[in-house]
Amino acid sequence: MSNGMKKRWISLYVENQVGVLSKISGLFSGKSYNLDSLTVGTTEDPTVSRMTIATVSDDETFEQIKKQLNRMVEVIKVIDFTDVFVRMKEILYVKVKNCSPEGKVEAFQIAETFKAKVIDYGRDSLLLEFVQTATKNDAVIKLMKEEFRSIEVVRGGSVGIESISMMER
C-alpha cells in the first residue's frame, strides 16, 4: 500500500430500516471505493444498528467517504476508528476435510495455539472456530492452507468498540 493508502476503519450508527445497508454499500460501489469488510448488527436500541466498515484508501478519499456518510439521512453517527484505541475481533470458521489421524492432532495443536474451539468433529474432518483479530485470522488461514490439503474457510467481518483502557486492537 503506497502513496498514503492504508487500512481505515469506520463505525456507523444507522437507523435500523430496510434498505440502509444497500444504500451504504451502494455509496461505496458508486464511488468505486472498496469495502474490505462490512459487518452490521442491531445495538441495545432495536431501532439502531451499528456497522463496522474496513476500507483501504488515502487521506483525501477517506475524508470524502466520511463526509458522504455523514450526509446520509439514515446515518446517525460516524466514528473514525483508524487511529483510536479499539477492541476489534472477527469470527473465522475453518473446516479441515479428508484429514488423517496425524492431521487431526496437528489441527488440535493449531487450535490450542490460537485459542480456537473445536466445535464439530467427524471421522475424517473437524471444524474450528477462531475469534481474534483479522491479522491473526489471516495467519491462521495461511498456516492451515500450508498444513492441510482440503480446507473450507468462512469468516465474518470485524466488529469493534472503543477501548476503555488505552490498549490497541
Contacts in CASP RR format, 6 or more apart in sequence:
PFRMAT RR
TARGET T0000
AUTHOR 0000-0000-0000
METHOD contacts of the structure
MODEL  1
MSNGMKKRWISLYVENQVGVLSKISGLFSGKSYNLDSLTVGTTEDPTVSR
MTIATVSDDETFEQIKKQLNRMVEVIKVIDFTDVFVRMKEILYVKVKNCS
PEGKVEAFQIAETFKAKVIDYGRDSLLLEFVQTATKNDAVIKLMKEEFRS
IEVVRGGSVGIESISMMER
1 7 0 8 1.000
1 56 0 8 1.000
3 58 0 8 1.000
4 58 0 8 1.000
4 59 0 8 1.000
5 56 0 8 1.000
5 57 0 8 1.000
5 58 0 8 1.000
6 56 0 8 1.000
6 57 0 8 1.000
6 58 0 8 1.000
6 82 0 8 1.000
7 36 0 8 1.000
7 54 0 8 1.000
7 55 0 8 1.000
7 56 0 8 1.000
7 82 0 8 1.000
8 54 0 8 1.000
8 55 0 8 1.000
8 56 0 8 1.000
8 57 0 8 1.000
8 62 0 8 1.000
8 65 0 8 1.000
8 80 0 8 1.000
8 82 0 8 1.000
9 52 0 8 1.000
9 53 0 8 1.000
9 54 0 8 1.000
9 80 0 8 1.000
9 81 0 8 1.000
9 82 0 8 1.000
9 86 0 8 1.000
9 88 0 8 1.000
9 158 0 8 1.000
9 160 0 8 1.000
10 51 0 8 1.000
10 52 0 8 1.000
10 53 0 8 1.000
10 55 0 8 1.000
10 65 0 8 1.000
10 66 0 8 1.000
10 69 0 8 1.000
10 78 0 8 1.000
10 79 0 8 1.000
10 80 0 8 1.000
10 81 0 8 1.000
10 82 0 8 1.000
11 50 0 8 1.000
11 51 0 8 1.000
11 52 0 8 1.000
11 53 0 8 1.000
11 78 0 8 1.000
11 79 0 8 1.000
11 81 0 8 1.000
11 160 0 8 1.000
12 24 0 8 1.000
12 50 0 8 1.000
12 51 0 8 1.000
12 53 0 8 1.000
12 69 0 8 1.000
12 75 0 8 1.000
12 76 0 8 1.000
12 77 0 8 1.000
12 78 0 8 1.000
12 79 0 8 1.000
13 43 0 8 1.000
13 48 0 8 1.000
13 49 0 8 1.000
13 50 0 8 1.000
13 75 0 8 1.000
13 76 0 8 1.000
13 77 0 8 1.000
13 79 0 8 1.000
14 20 0 8 1.000
14 24 0 8 1.000
14 40 0 8 1.000
14 48 0 8 1.000
14 49 0 8 1.000
14 50 0 8 1.000
14 51 0 8 1.000
14 74 0 8 1.000
14 75 0 8 1.000
14 76 0 8 1.000
15 47 0 8 1.000
15 48 0 8 1.000
15 49 0 8 1.000
15 74 0 8 1.000
15 76 0 8 1.000
16 42 0 8 1.000
16 46 0 8 1.000
16 47 0 8 1.000
16 48 0 8 1.000
16 49 0 8 1.000
17 74 0 8 1.000
20 49 0 8 1.000
20 74 0 8 1.000
21 38 0 8 1.000
21 40 0 8 1.000
21 51 0 8 1.000
23 72 0 8 1.000
23 74 0 8 1.000
24 38 0 8 1.000
24 51 0 8 1.000
24 53 0 8 1.000
24 69 0 8 1.000
24 72 0 8 1.000
24 75 0 8 1.000
25 35 0 8 1.000
25 38 0 8 1.000
27 33 0 8 1.000
27 65 0 8 1.000
27 68 0 8 1.000
27 69 0 8 1.000
27 72 0 8 1.000
28 34 0 8 1.000
28 35 0 8 1.000
28 55 0 8 1.000
28 65 0 8 1.000
29 35 0 8 1.000
31 64 0 8 1.000
31 65 0 8 1.000
31 68 0 8 1.000
33 55 0 8 1.000
33 57 0 8 1.000
33 61 0 8 1.000
33 65 0 8 1.000
34 55 0 8 1.000
34 56 0 8 1.000
35 53 0 8 1.000
35 54 0 8 1.000
35 55 0 8 1.000
36 54 0 8 1.000
36 55 0 8 1.000
36 56 0 8 1.000
37 52 0 8 1.000
37 53 0 8 1.000
37 54 0 8 1.000
37 90 0 8 1.000
37 134 0 8 1.000
37 156 0 8 1.000
37 157 0 8 1.000
37 158 0 8 1.000
38 51 0 8 1.000
38 52 0 8 1.000
38 53 0 8 1.000
38 54 0 8 1.000
38 157 0 8 1.000
39 51 0 8 1.000
39 52 0 8 1.000
39 90 0 8 1.000
39 156 0 8 1.000
39 157 0 8 1.000
39 158 0 8 1.000
39 159 0 8 1.000
40 49 0 8 1.000
40 50 0 8 1.000
40 51 0 8 1.000
40 52 0 8 1.000
41 49 0 8 1.000
41 50 0 8 1.000
41 51 0 8 1.000
42 48 0 8 1.000
42 49 0 8 1.000
42 50 0 8 1.000
43 49 0 8 1.000
43 50 0 8 1.000
48 76 0 8 1.000
52 81 0 8 1.000
52 88 0 8 1.000
52 157 0 8 1.000
52 158 0 8 1.000
52 159 0 8 1.000
52 160 0 8 1.000
54 134 0 8 1.000
54 157 0 8 1.000
54 158 0 8 1.000
55 62 0 8 1.000
55 65 0 8 1.000
57 65 0 8 1.000
62 82 0 8 1.000
66 78 0 8 1.000
66 80 0 8 1.000
69 75 0 8 1.000
69 78 0 8 1.000
70 78 0 8 1.000
79 162 0 8 1.000
81 88 0 8 1.000
81 160 0 8 1.000
81 162 0 8 1.000
84 162 0 8 1.000
84 163 0 8 1.000
85 162 0 8 1.000
85 163 0 8 1.000
85 165 0 8 1.000
85 166 0 8 1.000
85 167 0 8 1.000
85 168 0 8 1.000
85 169 0 8 1.000
86 160 0 8 1.000
86 161 0 8 1.000
86 162 0 8 1.000
86 163 0 8 1.000
86 168 0 8 1.000
86 169 0 8 1.000
87 160 0 8 1.000
87 161 0 8 1.000
87 162 0 8 1.000
87 163 0 8 1.000
87 167 0 8 1.000
87 169 0 8 1.000
88 133 0 8 1.000
88 134 0 8 1.000
88 158 0 8 1.000
88 159 0 8 1.000
88 160 0 8 1.000
88 169 0 8 1.000
89 131 0 8 1.000
89 132 0 8 1.000
89 133 0 8 1.000
89 158 0 8 1.000
89 159 0 8 1.000
89 160 0 8 1.000
90 131 0 8 1.000
90 132 0 8 1.000
90 133 0 8 1.000
90 134 0 8 1.000
90 137 0 8 1.000
90 155 0 8 1.000
90 156 0 8 1.000
90 157 0 8 1.000
90 158 0 8 1.000
90 159 0 8 1.000
91 129 0 8 1.000
91 130 0 8 1.000
91 131 0 8 1.000
91 155 0 8 1.000
91 156 0 8 1.000
91 157 0 8 1.000
92 129 0 8 1.000
92 130 0 8 1.000
92 131 0 8 1.000
92 132 0 8 1.000
92 137 0 8 1.000
92 140 0 8 1.000
92 141 0 8 1.000
92 153 0 8 1.000
92 154 0 8 1.000
92 155 0 8 1.000
92 156 0 8 1.000
93 127 0 8 1.000
93 128 0 8 1.000
93 129 0 8 1.000
93 130 0 8 1.000
93 153 0 8 1.000
93 154 0 8 1.000
93 155 0 8 1.000
94 127 0 8 1.000
94 128 0 8 1.000
94 130 0 8 1.000
94 140 0 8 1.000
94 141 0 8 1.000
94 144 0 8 1.000
94 151 0 8 1.000
94 152 0 8 1.000
94 153 0 8 1.000
95 125 0 8 1.000
95 126 0 8 1.000
95 127 0 8 1.000
95 128 0 8 1.000
95 151 0 8 1.000
95 152 0 8 1.000
95 153 0 8 1.000
96 103 0 8 1.000
96 104 0 8 1.000
96 107 0 8 1.000
96 125 0 8 1.000
96 126 0 8 1.000
96 127 0 8 1.000
96 128 0 8 1.000
96 144 0 8 1.000
96 148 0 8 1.000
96 150 0 8 1.000
96 151 0 8 1.000
97 124 0 8 1.000
97 125 0 8 1.000
97 150 0 8 1.000
97 151 0 8 1.000
97 152 0 8 1.000
98 124 0 8 1.000
98 125 0 8 1.000
98 149 0 8 1.000
98 150 0 8 1.000
99 107 0 8 1.000
99 124 0 8 1.000
99 125 0 8 1.000
99 126 0 8 1.000
99 148 0 8 1.000
100 124 0 8 1.000
103 147 0 8 1.000
103 148 0 8 1.000
104 126 0 8 1.000
106 147 0 8 1.000
106 148 0 8 1.000
107 118 0 8 1.000
107 126 0 8 1.000
107 128 0 8 1.000
107 147 0 8 1.000
107 148 0 8 1.000
108 118 0 8 1.000
110 116 0 8 1.000
110 128 0 8 1.000
110 140 0 8 1.000
110 143 0 8 1.000
110 144 0 8 1.000
110 147 0 8 1.000
111 117 0 8 1.000
111 118 0 8 1.000
111 128 0 8 1.000
114 130 0 8 1.000
114 132 0 8 1.000
114 136 0 8 1.000
114 140 0 8 1.000
115 130 0 8 1.000
115 132 0 8 1.000
116 128 0 8 1.000
116 129 0 8 1.000
116 130 0 8 1.000
116 140 0 8 1.000
117 128 0 8 1.000
117 129 0 8 1.000
118 126 0 8 1.000
118 127 0 8 1.000
118 128 0 8 1.000
119 127 0 8 1.000
119 128 0 8 1.000
119 129 0 8 1.000
120 126 0 8 1.000
120 127 0 8 1.000
121 127 0 8 1.000
130 136 0 8 1.000
130 137 0 8 1.000
130 140 0 8 1.000
132 140 0 8 1.000
133 158 0 8 1.000
133 169 0 8 1.000
134 157 0 8 1.000
134 158 0 8 1.000
137 155 0 8 1.000
141 153 0 8 1.000
141 155 0 8 1.000
144 151 0 8 1.000
144 153 0 8 1.000
145 151 0 8 1.000
160 169 0 8 1.000
END
